[in-house]
């Protein structure tokens, strides 16, 4: 169920008139209505939830939140007036707090237990503003600052005010008031150079510099396509790759390559699509993305996590691994310089392993939890998420089913015990790890969970 939150600038400067004879606030209201009509073309829009927030002082800025229906939303939108200050930072904090209101109760963020992409509330925040100077009761700040403290319990567990399934987009109205703009050329709408732009990019969104009504309609068409179910991840090239050959044939370490010859594909901040199950309409998954720390049972508090996990990938080619009786999760990556580079290699039968730094107890890099791989048709790149340290576990399970016939010997048990010591404790769902193996067996239909406990 996507959440679409409109954050409208209601500062006094929104009363200025454009060449169309309407005010900026009128254009903003019309843009919301046009977006809703465009979005209604998609059958998936039936589950949409709309929210409306303005720049008014809290708590008056929330015009339509979790409890208000569509009729209330439209009524509040129609009655908006522009008479305040450009308190963008406080308004953004209010919007994020509104979206995060129920997350701690629902347990969707799963703090300290790995990040599950299939636990998500995909949210798109669309800010419509005139991009003028930020104003506050105490003066005119030069930079955008969001209040650090949030009244929501548990907000201290995430460093940023947003979450990985929340993206911010901005329509910055730059329509002239005195004359009709020159004839525009077709093409992409440029990014605006205002205070909100960097905040949009940090969340995985972007801003649009809108100069004409036609450009506004183009932006709204683009924003409708941005309503996707997914989470944002930072993909970073690992500096621990093996040496690679330079252009002159010499061998140089990838650490020096990444430091002095960094390419756009080395670091990408993009979405992975989390597709819902066609039958239930809900996403389904089995394995988490590891935490960037090893949970200590005696620790008094969890360390705060970044909103977007940093997933490092090694450029060493590996063969993809799967076995019949163990499920895996597959997520398509949003197009980026990274996906373009992987596809141009034309190696669909090889993969790059992915890690989360500090996820394992004995190692800073951590063990692989999956891999990046181009599709066999070379049309997209997918992230495969597997059990932690899967290159060790999968051969063990394969031997358990094929060689030992579910009756493992002492050597196999010792190998399993060694593996379990490298696995974060939240991967074990139940029981004593020295006596229980947590794995999946689709042949047993009476168990609804993806894990079946085999006593060994």
C-alpha positions as a LaTeX table, in Angstrom:
\begin{tabular}{lrrr}
\hline
Residue & $x$ (\AA) & $y$ (\AA) & $z$ (\AA) \\
\hline
Unk1 & 0.00 & 0.00 & 0.00 \\
Unk2 & 1.98 & 3.05 & $-1.20$ \\
Unk3 & 1.77 & 6.22 & 0.88 \\
Unk4 & 1.73 & 9.47 & $-1.10$ \\
Unk5 & 2.41 & 12.48 & 1.09 \\
Unk6 & 2.08 & 15.96 & $-0.42$ \\
Unk7 & 4.05 & 18.67 & 1.38 \\
Unk8 & 2.80 & 22.05 & 0.14 \\
Unk9 & 4.54 & 25.36 & 0.67 \\
Unk10 & 2.04 & 27.73 & 2.30 \\
Unk11 & 4.44 & 30.64 & 2.82 \\
Unk12 & 3.25 & 34.09 & 1.79 \\
Unk13 & 5.46 & 34.07 & $-1.32$ \\
Unk14 & 3.20 & 31.37 & $-2.81$ \\
Unk15 & 0.66 & 34.16 & $-3.46$ \\
Unk16 & 2.75 & 35.55 & $-6.32$ \\
Unk17 & 1.09 & 35.29 & $-9.71$ \\
Unk18 & 2.47 & 33.60 & $-12.79$ \\
Unk19 & 2.11 & 34.44 & $-16.48$ \\
Unk20 & $-0.98$ & 32.21 & $-16.45$ \\
Unk21 & $-2.75$ & 34.61 & $-14.09$ \\
Unk22 & $-2.91$ & 32.09 & $-11.24$ \\
Unk23 & $-0.91$ & 32.03 & $-8.02$ \\
Unk24 & 1.78 & 29.51 & $-7.20$ \\
Unk25 & $-0.51$ & 28.02 & $-4.58$ \\
Unk26 & $-3.25$ & 27.53 & $-7.19$ \\
Unk27 & $-0.77$ & 25.75 & $-9.43$ \\
Unk28 & 0.34 & 23.56 & $-6.52$ \\
Unk29 & $-3.26$ & 22.56 & $-5.75$ \\
Unk30 & $-3.90$ & 21.80 & $-9.40$ \\
Unk31 & $-0.73$ & 19.72 & $-9.59$ \\
Unk32 & $-1.94$ & 17.51 & $-6.74$ \\
Unk33 & $-5.26$ & 16.91 & $-8.49$ \\
Unk34 & $-3.56$ & 16.15 & $-11.82$ \\
Unk35 & $-1.20$ & 13.69 & $-10.12$ \\
Unk36 & $-4.11$ & 11.86 & $-8.49$ \\
Unk37 & $-5.91$ & 11.54 & $-11.84$ \\
Unk38 & $-2.77$ & 10.20 & $-13.52$ \\
Unk39 & $-2.13$ & 7.77 & $-10.69$ \\
Unk40 & $-5.73$ & 6.50 & $-10.82$ \\
Unk41 & $-5.01$ & 4.96 & $-14.23$ \\
Unk42 & $-2.95$ & 2.26 & $-12.50$ \\
Unk43 & $-5.08$ & $-0.53$ & $-10.93$ \\
Unk44 & $-2.50$ & $-0.70$ & $-8.12$ \\
Unk45 & $-3.61$ & 2.77 & $-6.98$ \\
Unk46 & $-6.65$ & 1.31 & $-5.21$ \\
Unk47 & $-4.54$ & 0.76 & $-2.11$ \\
Unk48 & $-2.95$ & 4.23 & $-2.10$ \\
Unk49 & $-3.05$ & 6.35 & 1.04 \\
Unk50 & $-2.86$ & 10.13 & 0.59 \\
Unk51 & $-1.59$ & 12.56 & 3.21 \\
Unk52 & $-1.38$ & 16.36 & 3.18 \\
Unk53 & 1.13 & 18.44 & 5.16 \\
Unk54 & 1.86 & 22.18 & 4.92 \\
Unk55 & 4.47 & 24.61 & 6.22 \\
Unk56 & 2.19 & 25.70 & 9.08 \\
Unk57 & 3.56 & 25.43 & 12.60 \\
Unk58 & 3.12 & 22.00 & 14.27 \\
Unk59 & 0.68 & 20.48 & 14.87 \\
Unk60 & $-1.39$ & 22.56 & 12.45 \\
Unk61 & 0.71 & 21.54 & 9.45 \\
Unk62 & $-0.84$ & 18.06 & 9.27 \\
Unk63 & $-4.05$ & 18.58 & 7.30 \\
Unk64 & $-4.72$ & 14.93 & 6.39 \\
Unk65 & $-2.86$ & 12.12 & 8.14 \\
Unk66 & $-3.48$ & 8.47 & 9.03 \\
Unk67 & $-7.10$ & 8.87 & 10.15 \\
Unk68 & $-8.46$ & 11.25 & 7.50 \\
Unk69 & $-10.29$ & 9.94 & 4.44 \\
Unk70 & $-10.12$ & 11.06 & 0.81 \\
Unk71 & $-12.95$ & 13.57 & 1.19 \\
Unk72 & $-11.14$ & 15.29 & 4.07 \\
Unk73 & $-7.94$ & 15.36 & 2.03 \\
Unk74 & $-9.65$ & 17.10 & $-0.91$ \\
Unk75 & $-11.47$ & 19.56 & 1.35 \\
Unk76 & $-8.27$ & 20.55 & 3.17 \\
Unk77 & $-6.43$ & 20.89 & $-0.13$ \\
Unk78 & $-9.11$ & 23.21 & $-1.54$ \\
Unk79 & $-9.07$ & 25.46 & 1.54 \\
Unk80 & $-5.31$ & 25.95 & 1.81 \\
Unk81 & $-4.09$ & 29.54 & 2.12 \\
Unk82 & $-0.58$ & 30.99 & 1.88 \\
Unk83 & 0.23 & 33.27 & 4.77 \\
Unk84 & 3.19 & 31.82 & 6.69 \\
Unk85 & 6.98 & 31.49 & 6.55 \\
Unk86 & 9.15 & 29.13 & 4.48 \\
Unk87 & 9.89 & 26.74 & 7.37 \\
Unk88 & 10.92 & 23.88 & 5.09 \\
Unk89 & 13.10 & 22.07 & 7.64 \\
Unk90 & 10.39 & 21.86 & 10.29 \\
Unk91 & 7.81 & 20.84 & 7.68 \\
Unk92 & 10.00 & 18.01 & 6.39 \\
Unk93 & 10.57 & 16.79 & 9.94 \\
Unk94 & 6.81 & 16.80 & 10.52 \\
Unk95 & 6.27 & 14.81 & 7.31 \\
Unk96 & 8.85 & 12.16 & 8.22 \\
Unk97 & 7.56 & 11.89 & 11.78 \\
Unk98 & 4.04 & 11.40 & 10.44 \\
Unk99 & 5.19 & 8.56 & 8.19 \\
Unk100 & 7.20 & 6.96 & 11.00 \\
Unk101 & 4.42 & 7.19 & 13.56 \\
Unk102 & 3.47 & 3.50 & 13.53 \\
Unk103 & 6.74 & 1.89 & 12.48 \\
Unk104 & 8.06 & 1.08 & 15.94 \\
Unk105 & 4.74 & $-0.49$ & 16.95 \\
Unk106 & 4.53 & $-2.59$ & 13.78 \\
Unk107 & 8.17 & $-3.68$ & 14.06 \\
Unk108 & 8.69 & $-3.05$ & 10.37 \\
Unk109 & 12.28 & $-1.80$ & 10.86 \\
Unk110 & 13.33 & $-4.95$ & 12.75 \\
Unk111 & 16.13 & $-3.18$ & 14.65 \\
Unk112 & 19.04 & $-5.43$ & 15.55 \\
Unk113 & 17.66 & $-8.39$ & 13.59 \\
Unk114 & 18.72 & $-7.60$ & 10.05 \\
Unk115 & 16.89 & $-5.51$ & 7.45 \\
Unk116 & 14.10 & $-7.25$ & 5.59 \\
Unk117 & 13.36 & $-5.60$ & 2.22 \\
Unk118 & 9.98 & $-7.34$ & 2.20 \\
Unk119 & 8.96 & $-5.47$ & 5.39 \\
Unk120 & 8.22 & $-2.04$ & 3.94 \\
Unk121 & 5.78 & 0.84 & 3.63 \\
Unk122 & 6.76 & 2.43 & 0.30 \\
Unk123 & 6.30 & 6.19 & 0.67 \\
Unk124 & 6.77 & 9.07 & $-1.75$ \\
Unk125 & 6.89 & 12.63 & $-0.42$ \\
Unk126 & 6.15 & 15.24 & $-3.09$ \\
Unk127 & 7.06 & 18.76 & $-2.02$ \\
Unk128 & 5.72 & 21.67 & $-4.07$ \\
Unk129 & 7.43 & 24.98 & $-3.31$ \\
Unk130 & 8.56 & 28.18 & $-5.00$ \\
Unk131 & 12.19 & 27.64 & $-3.98$ \\
Unk132 & 12.57 & 31.06 & $-2.35$ \\
Unk133 & 14.81 & 31.80 & 0.62 \\
Unk134 & 14.14 & 29.80 & 3.76 \\
Unk135 & 12.58 & 31.94 & 6.46 \\
Unk136 & 12.10 & 31.40 & 10.16 \\
Unk137 & 10.90 & 33.46 & 13.08 \\
Unk138 & 14.53 & 33.93 & 14.09 \\
Unk139 & 15.85 & 34.98 & 10.69 \\
Unk140 & 16.79 & 33.72 & 7.21 \\
Unk141 & 18.94 & 30.56 & 7.36 \\
Unk142 & 21.35 & 29.90 & 4.51 \\
Unk143 & 21.05 & 26.11 & 4.62 \\
Unk144 & 18.28 & 23.59 & 5.14 \\
Unk145 & 18.34 & 22.07 & 8.63 \\
Unk146 & 15.86 & 19.57 & 10.02 \\
Unk147 & 15.27 & 19.59 & 13.79 \\
Unk148 & 17.45 & 16.88 & 15.32 \\
Unk149 & 15.12 & 15.73 & 18.07 \\
Unk150 & 11.92 & 13.85 & 17.31 \\
Unk151 & 9.12 & 13.23 & 19.81 \\
Unk152 & 8.66 & 9.69 & 18.48 \\
Unk153 & 10.00 & 6.87 & 20.68 \\
Unk154 & 12.66 & 4.85 & 18.91 \\
Unk155 & 13.62 & 7.62 & 16.48 \\
Unk156 & 17.13 & 7.56 & 17.97 \\
Unk157 & 17.66 & 4.10 & 16.45 \\
Unk158 & 18.03 & 5.61 & 12.95 \\
Unk159 & 20.59 & 8.32 & 12.25 \\
Unk160 & 18.44 & 10.10 & 9.65 \\
Unk161 & 14.80 & 11.23 & 9.97 \\
Unk162 & 13.73 & 9.11 & 6.98 \\
Unk163 & 13.75 & 5.37 & 6.29 \\
Unk164 & 14.96 & 3.33 & 3.31 \\
Unk165 & 11.48 & 2.99 & 1.80 \\
Unk166 & 10.76 & 6.76 & 1.89 \\
Unk167 & 11.86 & 9.01 & $-0.99$ \\
Unk168 & 11.55 & 12.78 & $-1.33$ \\
Unk169 & 10.80 & 14.56 & $-4.61$ \\
Unk170 & 10.39 & 18.29 & $-5.09$ \\
Unk171 & 8.56 & 20.34 & $-7.71$ \\
Unk172 & 10.22 & 23.76 & $-7.48$ \\
Unk173 & 7.99 & 26.27 & $-9.27$ \\
Unk174 & 9.97 & 28.81 & $-11.32$ \\
Unk175 & 7.18 & 30.06 & $-13.58$ \\
Unk176 & 7.74 & 33.72 & $-14.57$ \\
Unk177 & 5.11 & 36.31 & $-13.74$ \\
Unk178 & 5.68 & 39.07 & $-16.27$ \\
Unk179 & 5.87 & 37.35 & $-19.65$ \\
Unk180 & 5.22 & 34.06 & $-21.36$ \\
Unk181 & 8.41 & 31.98 & $-21.36$ \\
Unk182 & 10.25 & 31.35 & $-24.59$ \\
Unk183 & 9.38 & 28.26 & $-26.58$ \\
Unk184 & 10.69 & 25.29 & $-24.67$ \\
Unk185 & 12.55 & 22.32 & $-26.07$ \\
Unk186 & 11.45 & 18.79 & $-25.38$ \\
Unk187 & 13.69 & 16.86 & $-23.05$ \\
Unk188 & 14.32 & 16.03 & $-19.44$ \\
Unk189 & 13.44 & 18.60 & $-16.80$ \\
Unk190 & 16.59 & 19.95 & $-15.10$ \\
Unk191 & 17.30 & 19.55 & $-11.41$ \\
Unk192 & 16.61 & 22.68 & $-9.39$ \\
Unk193 & 19.38 & 24.46 & $-7.49$ \\
Unk194 & 17.62 & 25.13 & $-4.21$ \\
Unk195 & 17.95 & 24.10 & $-0.58$ \\
Unk196 & 15.74 & 21.02 & $-0.92$ \\
Unk197 & 17.64 & 19.41 & $-3.80$ \\
Unk198 & 20.35 & 17.80 & $-1.69$ \\
Unk199 & 17.77 & 16.41 & 0.72 \\
Unk200 & 15.92 & 14.83 & $-2.20$ \\
Unk201 & 19.07 & 13.17 & $-3.47$ \\
Unk202 & 19.98 & 11.84 & $-0.02$ \\
Unk203 & 16.67 & 9.96 & 0.18 \\
Unk204 & 17.00 & 8.53 & $-3.33$ \\
Unk205 & 14.70 & 11.09 & $-4.97$ \\
Unk206 & 15.31 & 14.28 & $-6.96$ \\
Unk207 & 14.06 & 17.80 & $-7.57$ \\
Unk208 & 12.54 & 19.32 & $-10.72$ \\
Unk209 & 12.93 & 22.92 & $-11.89$ \\
Unk210 & 9.47 & 23.76 & $-13.31$ \\
Unk211 & 9.32 & 26.79 & $-15.63$ \\
Unk212 & 6.09 & 26.20 & $-17.57$ \\
Unk213 & 2.78 & 24.40 & $-17.19$ \\
Unk214 & 3.90 & 21.94 & $-19.84$ \\
Unk215 & 7.02 & 21.10 & $-17.84$ \\
Unk216 & 4.86 & 20.65 & $-14.75$ \\
Unk217 & 2.68 & 18.11 & $-16.55$ \\
Unk218 & 5.81 & 16.31 & $-17.73$ \\
Unk219 & 7.12 & 16.17 & $-14.16$ \\
Unk220 & 3.83 & 14.80 & $-12.86$ \\
Unk221 & 3.91 & 12.05 & $-15.48$ \\
Unk222 & 7.44 & 11.22 & $-14.31$ \\
Unk223 & 6.47 & 11.22 & $-10.63$ \\
Unk224 & 3.64 & 8.76 & $-11.24$ \\
Unk225 & 6.26 & 6.34 & $-12.57$ \\
Unk226 & 8.31 & 6.83 & $-9.40$ \\
Unk227 & 5.62 & 5.23 & $-7.23$ \\
Unk228 & 7.39 & 1.89 & $-6.89$ \\
Unk229 & 7.55 & $-0.69$ & $-4.15$ \\
Unk230 & 11.17 & $-0.86$ & $-3.09$ \\
Unk231 & 13.95 & 0.23 & $-0.75$ \\
Unk232 & 17.04 & 2.39 & $-1.33$ \\
Unk233 & 20.49 & 0.86 & $-0.86$ \\
Unk234 & 24.00 & 2.31 & $-1.10$ \\
Unk235 & 26.03 & 0.01 & $-3.34$ \\
Unk236 & 29.78 & 0.56 & $-2.85$ \\
Unk237 & 32.65 & $-1.19$ & $-4.58$ \\
Unk238 & 34.79 & $-3.08$ & $-2.08$ \\
Unk239 & 38.42 & $-2.02$ & $-1.73$ \\
Unk240 & 39.48 & $-5.59$ & $-0.98$ \\
Unk241 & 39.18 & $-6.91$ & $-4.54$ \\
Unk242 & 42.11 & $-8.82$ & $-6.07$ \\
Unk243 & 44.64 & $-6.93$ & $-8.24$ \\
Unk244 & 43.45 & $-5.90$ & $-11.69$ \\
Unk245 & 45.34 & $-5.14$ & $-14.89$ \\
Unk246 & 45.81 & $-1.50$ & $-15.88$ \\
Unk247 & 45.55 & $-0.14$ & $-19.40$ \\
Unk248 & 49.30 & $-0.59$ & $-19.91$ \\
Unk249 & 49.14 & $-4.22$ & $-18.78$ \\
Unk250 & 50.65 & $-3.55$ & $-15.35$ \\
Unk251 & 49.05 & $-4.99$ & $-12.24$ \\
Unk252 & 47.66 & $-2.57$ & $-9.70$ \\
Unk253 & 45.56 & $-3.09$ & $-6.62$ \\
Unk254 & 41.85 & $-2.27$ & $-6.76$ \\
Unk255 & 42.35 & $-0.10$ & $-3.65$ \\
Unk256 & 44.49 & 2.33 & $-5.67$ \\
Unk257 & 42.06 & 2.08 & $-8.58$ \\
Unk258 & 39.12 & 2.94 & $-6.37$ \\
Unk259 & 40.94 & 5.83 & $-4.69$ \\
Unk260 & 42.50 & 7.49 & $-7.72$ \\
Unk261 & 40.43 & 6.30 & $-10.67$ \\
Unk262 & 36.93 & 6.10 & $-9.23$ \\
Unk263 & 34.14 & 5.56 & $-11.75$ \\
Unk264 & 30.42 & 6.42 & $-11.36$ \\
Unk265 & 29.53 & 2.73 & $-11.07$ \\
Unk266 & 31.80 & 2.32 & $-8.02$ \\
Unk267 & 29.20 & 4.01 & $-5.81$ \\
Unk268 & 25.46 & 4.06 & $-6.50$ \\
Unk269 & 22.55 & 5.13 & $-4.33$ \\
Unk270 & 19.58 & 3.39 & $-5.90$ \\
Unk271 & 16.33 & 1.52 & $-5.37$ \\
Unk272 & 15.84 & $-2.23$ & $-5.44$ \\
Unk273 & 12.33 & $-3.17$ & $-6.52$ \\
Unk274 & 10.40 & $-5.32$ & $-4.04$ \\
Unk275 & 7.66 & $-6.89$ & $-6.15$ \\
Unk276 & 4.44 & $-7.99$ & $-4.43$ \\
Unk277 & 3.16 & $-11.53$ & $-4.77$ \\
Unk278 & 0.59 & $-11.49$ & $-7.62$ \\
Unk279 & $-1.80$ & $-13.69$ & $-5.62$ \\
Unk280 & $-1.71$ & $-11.91$ & $-2.26$ \\
Unk281 & $-0.57$ & $-8.44$ & $-3.31$ \\
Unk282 & 2.06 & $-8.54$ & $-0.53$ \\
Unk283 & 5.85 & $-8.92$ & $-0.92$ \\
Unk284 & 7.34 & $-12.21$ & 0.19 \\
Unk285 & 10.91 & $-12.89$ & 1.26 \\
Unk286 & 13.07 & $-15.16$ & 3.38 \\
Unk287 & 16.43 & $-13.59$ & 4.21 \\
Unk288 & 17.51 & $-10.25$ & 5.68 \\
Unk289 & 20.31 & $-7.90$ & 4.70 \\
Unk290 & 22.74 & $-8.16$ & 7.66 \\
Unk291 & 23.22 & $-5.44$ & 10.24 \\
Unk292 & 26.52 & $-3.52$ & 10.18 \\
Unk293 & 27.34 & $-4.73$ & 13.69 \\
Unk294 & 27.44 & $-7.98$ & 15.65 \\
Unk295 & 24.59 & $-7.95$ & 18.22 \\
Unk296 & 25.85 & $-8.36$ & 21.76 \\
Unk297 & 23.26 & $-9.79$ & 24.18 \\
Unk298 & 24.65 & $-7.81$ & 27.13 \\
Unk299 & 24.72 & $-4.47$ & 25.33 \\
Unk300 & 22.41 & $-1.91$ & 27.03 \\
Unk301 & 21.33 & $-0.33$ & 23.71 \\
Unk302 & 21.46 & $-0.91$ & 19.98 \\
Unk303 & 23.80 & 1.29 & 17.94 \\
Unk304 & 21.89 & 3.63 & 15.60 \\
Unk305 & 21.80 & 2.48 & 11.99 \\
Unk306 & 21.94 & 4.52 & 8.79 \\
Unk307 & 18.65 & 4.77 & 6.93 \\
Unk308 & 20.20 & 3.15 & 3.85 \\
Unk309 & 22.41 & 0.07 & 4.32 \\
Unk310 & 25.84 & 0.16 & 2.69 \\
Unk311 & 26.15 & $-3.01$ & 0.63 \\
Unk312 & 29.68 & $-3.57$ & $-0.70$ \\
Unk313 & 30.28 & $-5.67$ & $-3.80$ \\
Unk314 & 33.43 & $-7.48$ & $-4.84$ \\
Unk315 & 34.36 & $-7.38$ & $-8.53$ \\
Unk316 & 35.88 & $-10.86$ & $-8.40$ \\
Unk317 & 33.85 & $-13.13$ & $-10.68$ \\
Unk318 & 32.16 & $-16.05$ & $-8.92$ \\
Unk319 & 29.78 & $-18.73$ & $-10.03$ \\
Unk320 & 26.24 & $-18.26$ & $-8.66$ \\
Unk321 & 25.18 & $-20.86$ & $-6.10$ \\
Unk322 & 21.71 & $-22.29$ & $-5.45$ \\
Unk323 & 20.39 & $-25.60$ & $-4.16$ \\
Unk324 & 16.93 & $-27.06$ & $-4.59$ \\
Unk325 & 15.82 & $-27.12$ & $-0.96$ \\
Unk326 & 16.91 & $-23.62$ & 0.08 \\
Unk327 & 15.01 & $-20.54$ & $-1.08$ \\
Unk328 & 16.59 & $-17.27$ & $-2.15$ \\
Unk329 & 15.25 & $-13.75$ & $-2.66$ \\
Unk330 & 15.73 & $-11.86$ & $-5.92$ \\
Unk331 & 15.37 & $-8.07$ & $-6.28$ \\
Unk332 & 15.80 & $-6.09$ & $-9.48$ \\
Unk333 & 18.07 & $-3.02$ & $-9.28$ \\
Unk334 & 16.89 & 0.36 & $-10.50$ \\
Unk335 & 18.87 & 1.38 & $-13.65$ \\
Unk336 & 22.13 & 3.12 & $-12.71$ \\
Unk337 & 25.77 & 3.36 & $-13.83$ \\
Unk338 & 26.37 & 0.15 & $-11.86$ \\
Unk339 & 23.69 & $-1.84$ & $-13.70$ \\
Unk340 & 24.88 & $-0.42$ & $-17.03$ \\
Unk341 & 28.45 & $-1.52$ & $-16.32$ \\
Unk342 & 27.41 & $-5.02$ & $-15.24$ \\
Unk343 & 25.22 & $-5.48$ & $-18.33$ \\
Unk344 & 27.96 & $-4.25$ & $-20.66$ \\
Unk345 & 30.26 & $-6.99$ & $-19.36$ \\
Unk346 & 27.88 & $-9.52$ & $-20.97$ \\
Unk347 & 28.63 & $-12.17$ & $-18.35$ \\
Unk348 & 25.19 & $-13.43$ & $-17.21$ \\
Unk349 & 26.66 & $-16.67$ & $-15.87$ \\
Unk350 & 28.99 & $-14.96$ & $-13.39$ \\
Unk351 & 28.20 & $-12.92$ & $-10.29$ \\
Unk352 & 29.72 & $-10.47$ & $-7.81$ \\
Unk353 & 29.39 & $-11.28$ & $-4.11$ \\
Unk354 & 27.95 & $-8.67$ & $-1.72$ \\
Unk355 & 28.85 & $-7.94$ & 1.91 \\
Unk356 & 27.97 & $-5.62$ & 4.78 \\
Unk357 & 31.01 & $-4.34$ & 6.65 \\
Unk358 & 31.30 & $-5.35$ & 10.32 \\
Unk359 & 28.35 & $-7.75$ & 10.02 \\
Unk360 & 30.48 & $-10.71$ & 11.09 \\
Unk361 & 32.17 & $-11.13$ & 14.45 \\
Unk362 & 35.65 & $-12.21$ & 13.36 \\
Unk363 & 35.93 & $-10.10$ & 10.23 \\
Unk364 & 35.66 & $-6.40$ & 9.43 \\
Unk365 & 34.32 & $-7.06$ & 5.94 \\
Unk366 & 31.87 & $-9.72$ & 6.98 \\
Unk367 & 30.83 & $-12.77$ & 5.02 \\
Unk368 & 28.87 & $-12.72$ & 1.73 \\
Unk369 & 25.08 & $-12.80$ & 2.04 \\
Unk370 & 24.29 & $-12.82$ & $-1.69$ \\
Unk371 & 25.44 & $-11.57$ & $-5.05$ \\
Unk372 & 24.78 & $-9.24$ & $-7.97$ \\
Unk373 & 24.08 & $-10.94$ & $-11.27$ \\
Unk374 & 22.90 & $-9.87$ & $-14.71$ \\
Unk375 & 19.77 & $-11.60$ & $-15.97$ \\
Unk376 & 20.28 & $-14.26$ & $-18.63$ \\
Unk377 & 18.66 & $-11.95$ & $-21.20$ \\
Unk378 & 20.94 & $-9.05$ & $-20.15$ \\
Unk379 & 17.95 & $-6.77$ & $-19.57$ \\
Unk380 & 18.47 & $-6.04$ & $-15.87$ \\
Unk381 & 20.70 & $-6.70$ & $-12.86$ \\
Unk382 & 19.37 & $-8.57$ & $-9.83$ \\
Unk383 & 20.42 & $-8.71$ & $-6.20$ \\
Unk384 & 20.19 & $-12.29$ & $-4.90$ \\
Unk385 & 19.88 & $-12.47$ & $-1.10$ \\
Unk386 & 20.88 & $-15.77$ & 0.49 \\
Unk387 & 21.64 & $-17.01$ & 4.01 \\
Unk388 & 24.67 & $-15.40$ & 5.66 \\
Unk389 & 27.97 & $-16.91$ & 4.50 \\
Unk390 & 26.08 & $-18.99$ & 1.94 \\
Unk391 & 29.25 & $-20.34$ & 0.19 \\
Unk392 & 29.87 & $-22.40$ & 3.32 \\
Unk393 & 26.27 & $-23.32$ & 4.18 \\
Unk394 & 25.01 & $-24.39$ & 0.76 \\
Unk395 & 27.57 & $-27.19$ & 0.20 \\
Unk396 & 26.87 & $-28.42$ & 3.73 \\
Unk397 & 23.15 & $-28.60$ & 3.07 \\
Unk398 & 23.71 & $-30.21$ & $-0.30$ \\
Unk399 & 25.75 & $-32.95$ & 1.40 \\
Unk400 & 23.10 & $-33.31$ & 4.11 \\
Unk401 & 20.37 & $-34.07$ & 1.57 \\
Unk402 & 22.31 & $-35.96$ & $-1.10$ \\
Unk403 & 25.17 & $-37.70$ & 0.72 \\
Unk404 & 24.05 & $-38.14$ & 4.31 \\
Unk405 & 20.31 & $-38.51$ & 3.57 \\
Unk406 & 19.46 & $-36.32$ & 6.60 \\
Unk407 & 21.67 & $-38.50$ & 8.85 \\
Unk408 & 24.88 & $-36.48$ & 9.19 \\
Unk409 & 28.08 & $-37.86$ & 10.68 \\
Unk410 & 30.30 & $-36.25$ & 13.32 \\
Unk411 & 32.52 & $-34.46$ & 10.77 \\
Unk412 & 29.48 & $-32.83$ & 9.17 \\
Unk413 & 28.17 & $-31.70$ & 12.55 \\
Unk414 & 31.50 & $-30.14$ & 13.43 \\
Unk415 & 31.55 & $-28.30$ & 10.10 \\
Unk416 & 28.05 & $-26.99$ & 10.79 \\
Unk417 & 29.04 & $-25.87$ & 14.28 \\
Unk418 & 32.00 & $-23.96$ & 12.84 \\
Unk419 & 29.68 & $-22.28$ & 10.32 \\
Unk420 & 27.16 & $-21.26$ & 12.98 \\
Unk421 & 29.89 & $-19.39$ & 14.89 \\
Unk422 & 30.30 & $-17.05$ & 11.91 \\
Unk423 & 26.56 & $-16.39$ & 11.51 \\
Unk424 & 24.84 & $-13.45$ & 13.27 \\
Unk425 & 22.53 & $-14.80$ & 15.99 \\
Unk426 & 19.37 & $-13.28$ & 14.48 \\
Unk427 & 19.57 & $-15.78$ & 11.60 \\
Unk428 & 18.78 & $-18.58$ & 14.05 \\
Unk429 & 15.05 & $-18.55$ & 14.61 \\
Unk430 & 14.81 & $-21.16$ & 17.36 \\
Unk431 & 16.73 & $-23.58$ & 19.52 \\
Unk432 & 20.31 & $-24.35$ & 20.50 \\
Unk433 & 22.60 & $-23.80$ & 17.51 \\
Unk434 & 24.73 & $-26.80$ & 18.45 \\
Unk435 & 21.73 & $-29.11$ & 18.13 \\
Unk436 & 19.52 & $-27.43$ & 15.58 \\
Unk437 & 19.93 & $-26.62$ & 11.93 \\
Unk438 & 17.69 & $-23.87$ & 10.65 \\
Unk439 & 17.00 & $-24.36$ & 6.98 \\
Unk440 & 14.15 & $-24.57$ & 4.50 \\
Unk441 & 12.50 & $-27.65$ & 3.11 \\
Unk442 & 9.57 & $-26.96$ & 0.74 \\
Unk443 & 8.70 & $-30.67$ & 0.81 \\
Unk444 & 7.18 & $-30.27$ & 4.28 \\
Unk445 & 3.92 & $-28.44$ & 3.57 \\
Unk446 & 2.61 & $-28.42$ & 7.13 \\
Unk447 & 5.12 & $-25.73$ & 8.16 \\
Unk448 & 4.12 & $-22.20$ & 7.15 \\
Unk449 & 7.43 & $-20.57$ & 8.11 \\
Unk450 & 10.29 & $-20.60$ & 5.62 \\
Unk451 & 12.42 & $-22.34$ & 8.24 \\
Unk452 & 12.23 & $-25.98$ & 9.21 \\
Unk453 & 14.18 & $-27.16$ & 12.26 \\
Unk454 & 15.99 & $-30.43$ & 11.72 \\
Unk455 & 17.21 & $-32.11$ & 14.91 \\
Unk456 & 20.60 & $-33.63$ & 14.30 \\
\hline
\end{tabular}
